[in-house]
Amino acid sequence: MCGIIGVTGDDGALETILDGLRRLEYRGYDSAGVALAAAGALWRERAADGTHSVEDLAAAVAAAPPATAGIGHTRWATHGGPTVQNAHPHADCTGRVALVHNGIIENHAELAAPLVARGHAFASETDTEVLAHLLEEELARGASLAEAMRATLAKLRGAFSVVVLTSDDPDLIVAARRSVPLLAGLGEGTAFVASDVSALLGRADRYFALEDDQVAEVRPGSLVVTSLAGEEVDPTVVTVDPSWDVVAAQMGGFDDFMSKEIHEQPRAIADTLLDRRAGSGSLVLDELHLSPDELRAVDKVVVVACGSSFHAAMVAKHAIERWARLPAEVEIASELRYREPVLHERTLVVGASQSGETLDTLEALREARRAGARTIVVSNVVHSTMAREADGTIYTRAGPEVSVASTKCHLAQIVALEVLALALAQWRGTMGPSAVARVLDELHRLPAAVEDALGRAKEVGDVADALGGARDFFFIGRNLGYPVALEGALKLKEISYLRAEGYPAGELKHGPLALIEPGTVVVAVLDPLRDKMRSNVAEAAARGATVVAVAADDDLDVAGDHVLRVPSLTDPVLAPVVQVVPLQLLAYGLARRLGNDVDRPRNLAKTVTVE
């Protein structure tokens, strides 16, 4: 969940690191730090000022010594509070070693105890610092830095990536990972490592992904990768989508990344649908790498995900059952691992993750593979860990999403999962060619429908103005409207910090109705069971709630204090794609009126690579 960058062979190493940290801030912004190898010693500076940490660091390092190699880190705190002492990079007792780390060392306490007994002094409350002292002892025994890293890896439990710099060999950076992503990049006479490709865009021209328990030795213009046993291996080449340029990671005239990404949703959907139709009109998924025969053998689908991806998965359940006539289950990824799910060789397990690195989802997929199930990943990142490990992949092609609260990736996930459901229906024969073509046509009309919904932003802004004093929100929906309600509540919670809960509308009278009173806002997603919903809306209104209805243009009989209209669609399974849009805009409007930083909500990070 933290951001890492390392550079060697760059005369402007410090500026490169600071620029990379600015691009990585969305991964964590509790604190930031940098270490440089200069004049036979390590120079280190850290700052812990929340969202201002990187800029504070930039001001503090004005007097830094010239250096061509260094490492940097932006932190999302787990072990130890967001203080300067806990900020990375961490150092060993000698001051010769500096390292940055992303993830969790599960056995750090049991590793630290004997180190303390042998005289090591710990300066932080983090799990990370134990790595510096373990490396210190291996180097004292005469090991090279790469050998020391391999010996240290063998002692660790957990999920992590780590990058190390020493004063003894200032051109060398050594990096390793287990379950947490780490990339290497090469340029002309330069080399880099980073937790995210966004930090390297415009600097490297070749990219490589490290696999679990591989150790990378990075020098100016060169990369050597070895296994845990010390055997040299060919690194995995990563092809970066040309659309992932530096400009794509900037705001492009919008006030913040979230508004930019909300307005990029029509393009994200259109790109996700590119090249999905064969000349015959049938659906094709070239990235899937599973044959129709293999998928026809499936008798159950399980979709695993977290957060907004879980809400997309709930929509996918309806599509799979309706179109492919397959039993479908939706599981919170962090829960699936710790019970005894019924998975076997006829089960298809689909993992939805924007980053392709969400640890809970990754481990759920690994559990599924151990049980013999086929696995497919829906991800926005090419060559992510999940994409490399799964049997097949469907990429959402939404481009970089920087704001912590997911918007364009969420809609692209819904579309990609519905494409998968439609493909299963085609291959299983539960829908004929003309029916598949009809739904494909409707899918291709979604970008225009979302553009239409975005064009109504002023009306949503007016509603946000009217609700400015509200503090309690209940989002309700039935059937396909329920996951939309959950997503609307999540968006509001994430960026406005207002109390917002999502419920199936029929559950109101089973408890939540006791909380409805004057001043409460009830947001009702009316489609597709609009007639059933009307009685639930009446229940809330009768108790003094302010009702905001989300309704299609062709739904003329709508009761509510405010109505957010969306374009009408022929197929109700596709409706969530447009219904979510006004709820994103509503959350955004309320958060901005409260003065919140919508791109960096408190306590949250973009990619969750810890349990």
FENBELPE-V719328 format. One record per pair of residues at least 4 apart in sequence whose C-alpha atoms are under 6 Angstrom apart, sorted by sequence separation. I is the first residue (numbers start at 1). GAP is how many residues later the second one is. D is the distance in whole Angstrom. If there is no record, write none. Layout:
BEGIN
i=I gap=GAP d=D
i=I gap=GAP d=D
END
This chain:
BEGIN
i=21 gap=4 d=6
i=25 gap=4 d=6
i=37 gap=4 d=6
i=49 gap=4 d=5
i=91 gap=4 d=6
i=108 gap=4 d=6
i=116 gap=4 d=5
i=139 gap=4 d=5
i=143 gap=4 d=6
i=187 gap=4 d=6
i=200 gap=4 d=6
i=226 gap=4 d=5
i=227 gap=4 d=5
i=257 gap=4 d=6
i=267 gap=4 d=6
i=277 gap=4 d=6
i=278 gap=4 d=5
i=292 gap=4 d=6
i=305 gap=4 d=5
i=306 gap=4 d=5
i=318 gap=4 d=6
i=319 gap=4 d=6
i=320 gap=4 d=5
i=321 gap=4 d=5
i=343 gap=4 d=6
i=369 gap=4 d=5
i=383 gap=4 d=6
i=386 gap=4 d=6
i=406 gap=4 d=6
i=409 gap=4 d=6
i=413 gap=4 d=6
i=424 gap=4 d=6
i=425 gap=4 d=6
i=431 gap=4 d=6
i=477 gap=4 d=4
i=478 gap=4 d=5
i=490 gap=4 d=6
i=492 gap=4 d=5
i=493 gap=4 d=5
i=508 gap=4 d=5
i=509 gap=4 d=5
i=526 gap=4 d=5
i=538 gap=4 d=6
i=541 gap=4 d=5
i=576 gap=4 d=6
i=582 gap=4 d=6
i=585 gap=4 d=6
i=592 gap=4 d=6
i=37 gap=5 d=5
i=48 gap=5 d=5
i=77 gap=5 d=6
i=92 gap=5 d=6
i=115 gap=5 d=6
i=138 gap=5 d=6
i=143 gap=5 d=6
i=186 gap=5 d=4
i=218 gap=5 d=5
i=226 gap=5 d=5
i=277 gap=5 d=6
i=305 gap=5 d=5
i=321 gap=5 d=5
i=368 gap=5 d=5
i=383 gap=5 d=6
i=425 gap=5 d=5
i=426 gap=5 d=6
i=477 gap=5 d=4
i=493 gap=5 d=6
i=508 gap=5 d=5
i=540 gap=5 d=6
i=591 gap=5 d=5
i=36 gap=6 d=6
i=47 gap=6 d=5
i=91 gap=6 d=5
i=185 gap=6 d=6
i=217 gap=6 d=6
i=226 gap=6 d=4
i=251 gap=6 d=6
i=254 gap=6 d=6
i=277 gap=6 d=5
i=321 gap=6 d=6
i=387 gap=6 d=6
i=425 gap=6 d=6
i=36 gap=7 d=5
i=91 gap=7 d=5
i=185 gap=7 d=5
i=217 gap=7 d=5
i=225 gap=7 d=6
i=226 gap=7 d=5
i=276 gap=7 d=6
i=277 gap=7 d=6
i=493 gap=7 d=6
i=35 gap=8 d=5
i=90 gap=8 d=5
i=165 gap=8 d=5
i=184 gap=8 d=6
i=216 gap=8 d=6
i=225 gap=8 d=6
i=276 gap=8 d=5
i=477 gap=8 d=6
i=35 gap=9 d=4
i=89 gap=9 d=6
i=90 gap=9 d=5
i=164 gap=9 d=6
i=184 gap=9 d=4
i=216 gap=9 d=4
i=476 gap=9 d=5
i=34 gap=10 d=6
i=47 gap=10 d=6
i=89 gap=10 d=5
i=138 gap=10 d=5
i=164 gap=10 d=5
i=183 gap=10 d=6
i=215 gap=10 d=6
i=475 gap=10 d=5
i=34 gap=11 d=6
i=89 gap=11 d=5
i=163 gap=11 d=6
i=183 gap=11 d=5
i=215 gap=11 d=5
i=317 gap=11 d=5
i=398 gap=11 d=6
i=489 gap=11 d=5
i=549 gap=11 d=6
i=33 gap=12 d=6
i=88 gap=12 d=6
i=163 gap=12 d=4
i=182 gap=12 d=6
i=214 gap=12 d=6
i=489 gap=12 d=5
i=548 gap=12 d=6
i=553 gap=12 d=6
i=33 gap=13 d=4
i=135 gap=13 d=6
i=162 gap=13 d=6
i=182 gap=13 d=5
i=214 gap=13 d=5
i=489 gap=13 d=6
i=547 gap=13 d=5
i=550 gap=13 d=6
i=552 gap=13 d=6
i=553 gap=13 d=6
i=32 gap=14 d=6
i=162 gap=14 d=5
i=181 gap=14 d=6
i=376 gap=14 d=6
i=547 gap=14 d=5
i=548 gap=14 d=5
i=549 gap=14 d=5
i=550 gap=14 d=5
i=551 gap=14 d=5
i=552 gap=14 d=5
i=553 gap=14 d=6
i=32 gap=15 d=5
i=161 gap=15 d=6
i=213 gap=15 d=6
i=375 gap=15 d=5
i=376 gap=15 d=6
i=378 gap=15 d=6
i=380 gap=15 d=5
i=548 gap=15 d=6
i=550 gap=15 d=6
i=552 gap=15 d=6
i=553 gap=15 d=6
i=31 gap=16 d=6
i=161 gap=16 d=4
i=375 gap=16 d=5
i=376 gap=16 d=5
i=377 gap=16 d=5
i=378 gap=16 d=5
i=379 gap=16 d=5
i=380 gap=16 d=5
i=396 gap=16 d=6
i=486 gap=16 d=5
i=552 gap=16 d=5
i=31 gap=17 d=4
i=160 gap=17 d=6
i=187 gap=17 d=5
i=376 gap=17 d=5
i=378 gap=17 d=6
i=380 gap=17 d=6
i=485 gap=17 d=6
i=112 gap=18 d=6
i=160 gap=18 d=5
i=186 gap=18 d=5
i=187 gap=18 d=5
i=31 gap=19 d=6
i=108 gap=19 d=5
i=159 gap=19 d=5
i=161 gap=19 d=6
i=185 gap=19 d=5
i=30 gap=20 d=4
i=159 gap=20 d=5
i=160 gap=20 d=5
i=186 gap=20 d=5
i=3 gap=21 d=5
i=29 gap=21 d=6
i=32 gap=21 d=6
i=159 gap=21 d=6
i=185 gap=21 d=6
i=29 gap=22 d=5
i=31 gap=22 d=5
i=32 gap=22 d=6
i=105 gap=22 d=6
i=185 gap=22 d=4
i=482 gap=22 d=6
i=184 gap=23 d=6
i=356 gap=23 d=5
i=3 gap=24 d=6
i=184 gap=24 d=5
i=521 gap=24 d=6
i=523 gap=24 d=6
i=526 gap=24 d=6
i=2 gap=25 d=5
i=183 gap=25 d=6
i=348 gap=25 d=6
i=350 gap=25 d=6
i=352 gap=25 d=6
i=354 gap=25 d=5
i=355 gap=25 d=6
i=520 gap=25 d=5
i=521 gap=25 d=5
i=522 gap=25 d=5
i=523 gap=25 d=5
i=524 gap=25 d=5
i=525 gap=25 d=5
i=526 gap=25 d=6
i=1 gap=26 d=5
i=2 gap=26 d=5
i=183 gap=26 d=5
i=300 gap=26 d=6
i=302 gap=26 d=6
i=304 gap=26 d=6
i=306 gap=26 d=6
i=334 gap=26 d=5
i=347 gap=26 d=5
i=348 gap=26 d=5
i=349 gap=26 d=5
i=350 gap=26 d=5
i=351 gap=26 d=5
i=352 gap=26 d=5
i=353 gap=26 d=5
i=354 gap=26 d=5
i=355 gap=26 d=6
i=474 gap=26 d=6
i=476 gap=26 d=6
i=478 gap=26 d=6
i=517 gap=26 d=6
i=518 gap=26 d=4
i=521 gap=26 d=6
i=523 gap=26 d=6
i=209 gap=27 d=5
i=300 gap=27 d=5
i=301 gap=27 d=5
i=302 gap=27 d=5
i=303 gap=27 d=5
i=304 gap=27 d=5
i=305 gap=27 d=6
i=333 gap=27 d=5
i=337 gap=27 d=6
i=344 gap=27 d=6
i=345 gap=27 d=5
i=348 gap=27 d=6
i=350 gap=27 d=6
i=471 gap=27 d=6
i=472 gap=27 d=5
i=473 gap=27 d=5
i=474 gap=27 d=5
i=475 gap=27 d=5
i=476 gap=27 d=5
i=477 gap=27 d=5
i=478 gap=27 d=6
i=517 gap=27 d=5
i=518 gap=27 d=5
i=182 gap=28 d=6
i=208 gap=28 d=5
i=300 gap=28 d=6
i=302 gap=28 d=6
i=304 gap=28 d=6
i=305 gap=28 d=5
i=333 gap=28 d=5
i=343 gap=28 d=6
i=344 gap=28 d=5
i=345 gap=28 d=4
i=356 gap=28 d=5
i=357 gap=28 d=6
i=474 gap=28 d=6
i=476 gap=28 d=6
i=477 gap=28 d=5
i=517 gap=28 d=6
i=38 gap=29 d=5
i=191 gap=29 d=5
i=208 gap=29 d=5
i=304 gap=29 d=5
i=344 gap=29 d=5
i=476 gap=29 d=5
i=190 gap=30 d=4
i=191 gap=30 d=5
i=208 gap=30 d=5
i=356 gap=30 d=5
i=189 gap=31 d=5
i=190 gap=31 d=5
i=207 gap=31 d=5
i=333 gap=31 d=6
i=37 gap=32 d=6
i=189 gap=32 d=4
i=36 gap=33 d=6
i=37 gap=33 d=6
i=188 gap=33 d=6
i=36 gap=34 d=4
i=178 gap=34 d=4
i=35 gap=35 d=5
i=48 gap=35 d=5
i=177 gap=35 d=6
i=178 gap=35 d=6
i=186 gap=35 d=6
i=35 gap=36 d=5
i=48 gap=36 d=5
i=177 gap=36 d=6
i=34 gap=37 d=6
i=47 gap=37 d=6
i=34 gap=38 d=4
i=86 gap=38 d=5
i=176 gap=38 d=6
i=33 gap=39 d=6
i=85 gap=39 d=5
i=90 gap=39 d=6
i=176 gap=39 d=5
i=33 gap=40 d=5
i=92 gap=40 d=5
i=175 gap=40 d=6
i=32 gap=41 d=5
i=91 gap=41 d=6
i=92 gap=41 d=5
i=175 gap=41 d=5
i=32 gap=42 d=4
i=174 gap=42 d=6
i=31 gap=43 d=6
i=174 gap=43 d=5
i=309 gap=43 d=6
i=31 gap=44 d=5
i=481 gap=44 d=6
i=29 gap=45 d=6
i=30 gap=45 d=5
i=80 gap=45 d=5
i=173 gap=45 d=5
i=201 gap=45 d=6
i=28 gap=46 d=6
i=29 gap=46 d=6
i=30 gap=46 d=5
i=80 gap=46 d=5
i=172 gap=46 d=6
i=301 gap=46 d=6
i=303 gap=46 d=6
i=305 gap=46 d=6
i=28 gap=47 d=5
i=29 gap=47 d=6
i=79 gap=47 d=5
i=172 gap=47 d=5
i=299 gap=47 d=6
i=300 gap=47 d=5
i=301 gap=47 d=5
i=302 gap=47 d=5
i=303 gap=47 d=5
i=304 gap=47 d=5
i=305 gap=47 d=5
i=475 gap=47 d=6
i=477 gap=47 d=6
i=28 gap=48 d=4
i=171 gap=48 d=6
i=298 gap=48 d=5
i=301 gap=48 d=6
i=303 gap=48 d=6
i=472 gap=48 d=5
i=473 gap=48 d=5
i=474 gap=48 d=5
i=475 gap=48 d=5
i=476 gap=48 d=5
i=477 gap=48 d=5
i=298 gap=49 d=6
i=473 gap=49 d=6
i=475 gap=49 d=6
i=107 gap=50 d=6
i=106 gap=51 d=5
i=30 gap=52 d=5
i=105 gap=52 d=6
i=106 gap=52 d=5
i=105 gap=53 d=5
i=104 gap=54 d=6
i=13 gap=55 d=5
i=17 gap=55 d=6
i=33 gap=55 d=5
i=104 gap=55 d=6
i=13 gap=56 d=6
i=31 gap=56 d=6
i=33 gap=56 d=6
i=103 gap=56 d=6
i=104 gap=56 d=6
i=305 gap=56 d=6
i=11 gap=57 d=5
i=103 gap=57 d=4
i=10 gap=58 d=5
i=102 gap=58 d=5
i=9 gap=59 d=5
i=102 gap=59 d=5
i=8 gap=60 d=6
i=101 gap=60 d=6
i=8 gap=61 d=4
i=101 gap=61 d=4
i=7 gap=62 d=5
i=100 gap=62 d=6
i=7 gap=63 d=6
i=100 gap=63 d=5
i=6 gap=64 d=6
i=99 gap=64 d=6
i=6 gap=65 d=4
i=99 gap=65 d=4
i=5 gap=66 d=6
i=98 gap=66 d=6
i=5 gap=67 d=5
i=98 gap=67 d=5
i=4 gap=68 d=6
i=4 gap=69 d=5
i=97 gap=69 d=5
i=3 gap=70 d=5
i=96 gap=70 d=5
i=3 gap=71 d=5
i=96 gap=71 d=5
i=2 gap=72 d=6
i=2 gap=73 d=5
i=2 gap=74 d=5
i=150 gap=78 d=6
i=488 gap=95 d=5
i=492 gap=95 d=5
i=496 gap=95 d=4
i=484 gap=96 d=6
i=491 gap=96 d=6
i=495 gap=96 d=6
i=2 gap=100 d=5
i=324 gap=100 d=6
i=316 gap=101 d=6
i=320 gap=101 d=5
i=324 gap=101 d=4
i=312 gap=102 d=5
i=316 gap=102 d=6
i=319 gap=102 d=6
i=323 gap=102 d=6
i=289 gap=103 d=5
i=495 gap=103 d=5
i=288 gap=104 d=4
i=288 gap=105 d=5
i=287 gap=106 d=6
i=324 gap=106 d=6
i=495 gap=106 d=5
i=453 gap=113 d=6
i=464 gap=122 d=6
i=272 gap=124 d=5
i=42 gap=125 d=6
i=272 gap=125 d=5
i=464 gap=125 d=6
i=41 gap=126 d=5
i=271 gap=126 d=6
i=460 gap=126 d=6
i=464 gap=126 d=6
i=40 gap=127 d=5
i=450 gap=128 d=6
i=461 gap=128 d=6
i=37 gap=130 d=6
i=268 gap=130 d=4
i=296 gap=132 d=6
i=37 gap=133 d=5
i=292 gap=135 d=6
i=265 gap=143 d=5
i=269 gap=143 d=5
i=258 gap=145 d=5
i=262 gap=145 d=6
i=257 gap=146 d=5
i=262 gap=146 d=6
i=261 gap=147 d=6
i=8 gap=163 d=6
i=411 gap=166 d=6
i=311 gap=172 d=5
i=23 gap=176 d=6
i=20 gap=179 d=4
i=10 gap=180 d=6
i=9 gap=181 d=5
i=266 gap=181 d=4
i=8 gap=182 d=6
i=8 gap=183 d=5
i=7 gap=184 d=6
i=266 gap=184 d=6
i=7 gap=185 d=5
i=266 gap=185 d=6
i=6 gap=186 d=5
i=6 gap=187 d=5
i=5 gap=188 d=6
i=5 gap=189 d=4
i=4 gap=190 d=5
i=4 gap=191 d=5
i=3 gap=192 d=6
i=404 gap=195 d=6
i=403 gap=196 d=4
i=404 gap=202 d=5
i=9 gap=211 d=4
i=8 gap=212 d=5
i=358 gap=250 d=5
i=359 gap=250 d=5
i=358 gap=251 d=5
i=359 gap=251 d=6
i=258 gap=341 d=6
i=103 gap=507 d=6
i=28 gap=577 d=5
i=27 gap=578 d=5
i=27 gap=579 d=5
i=26 gap=580 d=6
i=1 gap=606 d=5
i=1 gap=607 d=5
i=1 gap=608 d=5
END
